[in-house]
Amino acid sequence: NQAEQDQQVQQVLAAGKKPDVFLWWPSDATAGLGSLRALYKTGVPVLKINQLPNDQDKKYIFGYAGPDDRLRAANAGKMMVEAAKAKKAAGGKGFNVIVLAYPHSYGGYNLSINAFKDAIKGSDLNIIGDVDEGFGPANGYKGAAKLIAKVKDQGIDFVYGMDDAILTGGIKALEEAGYKLGDQVIAVGTVCNGDKQLITEGKEYGTTLQAPLLEGQLAVKMVTEYLKTKKLENYLNFTPNPPITKANVDTATLEGYDGKTYPIDELCSGAWGK
């Protein structure tokens, strides 16, 4: 909620205590530009996290640390193309895709949908609907239910969730509408903030590994670098977002910025490692 975040910024500024660095993750980068500008005017350097810089806000920040929305969505698209090819090779028909998206005003939406479309270009996949009810499982459920009612006569064969929390709600709505996930409908998500069991049970074909732990470590690393040198070697600093399917869901690991190797159950959020 950007209005709530704006209020929080004003409360921080009113307290009169300046930190060494502000970390800025806007709910809505465009609507929150005024708050970012207010933080910038304090003279305290600002690092933007989790949502890529845009032409309007990049002059107010010293860099970015977080996921690569384009890579994440491209990997989702590649997994869906892989699943579609396997379906076609087995004699399956129907390649209509519905998208359970971030709010369209969220900075990651355009980056994600364009990268996903590029990844599926030239395949049999065809997007027939895109709904942006909001973040989280409840909104994913609500948005999917609306979209199912709107496009069910065209046939729903694949679903792309811009994050697994949204997709988890969408899968529930699809199942309640009588669709069989993993067979009749193939689901691909990203972020691994949903439920690992959906992958192990075959209801979700794949996701991308996005680790809040690594995002936090990277942000700390960038802040430390900036405070020492007053600049960053790289303006954009991305965490890895590799694809995860049933084949590697139990074995995938990533090295943290602390040099330690972490298993997937420690990297993903949501119902993982349970």
HELIX and SHEET records of a PDB file:
HELIX    1   1 GLN A    2  ALA A   15  1                                  14    
HELIX    2   2 LEU A   33  LYS A   41  1                                   9    
HELIX    3   3 LYS A   58  TYR A   60  5                                   3    
HELIX    4   4 ASP A   69  ALA A   89  1                                  21    
HELIX    5   5 GLY A  107  ILE A  120  1                                  14    
HELIX    6   6 GLY A  136  VAL A  151  1                                  16    
HELIX    7   7 LYS A  152  GLN A  154  5                                   3    
HELIX    8   8 ASP A  164  GLU A  176  1                                  13    
HELIX    9   9 LYS A  196  THR A  200  1                                   5    
HELIX   10  10 PRO A  212  THR A  229  1                                  18    
HELIX   11  11 ILE A  264  LEU A  267  1                                   4    
SHEET    1   A 4 PHE A  22  TRP A  24  0                                        
SHEET    2   A 4 VAL A  46  ILE A  49  1                                        
SHEET    3   A 4 GLY A  63  GLY A  66  1                                        
SHEET    4   A 4 LEU A 236  PHE A 238  1                                        
SHEET    1   B 4 ASN A 126  VAL A 131  0                                        
SHEET    2   B 4 ASN A  96  LEU A 100  1                                        
SHEET    3   B 4 PHE A 158  GLY A 161  1                                        
SHEET    4   B 4 ILE A 186  VAL A 188  1                                        
SHEET    1   C 2 GLY A 206  THR A 208  0                                        
SHEET    2   C 2 PRO A 243  THR A 245 -1                                        
SHEET    1   D 2 THR A 253  GLU A 255  0                                        
SHEET    2   D 2 THR A 261  PRO A 263 -1                                        
END                                                                             
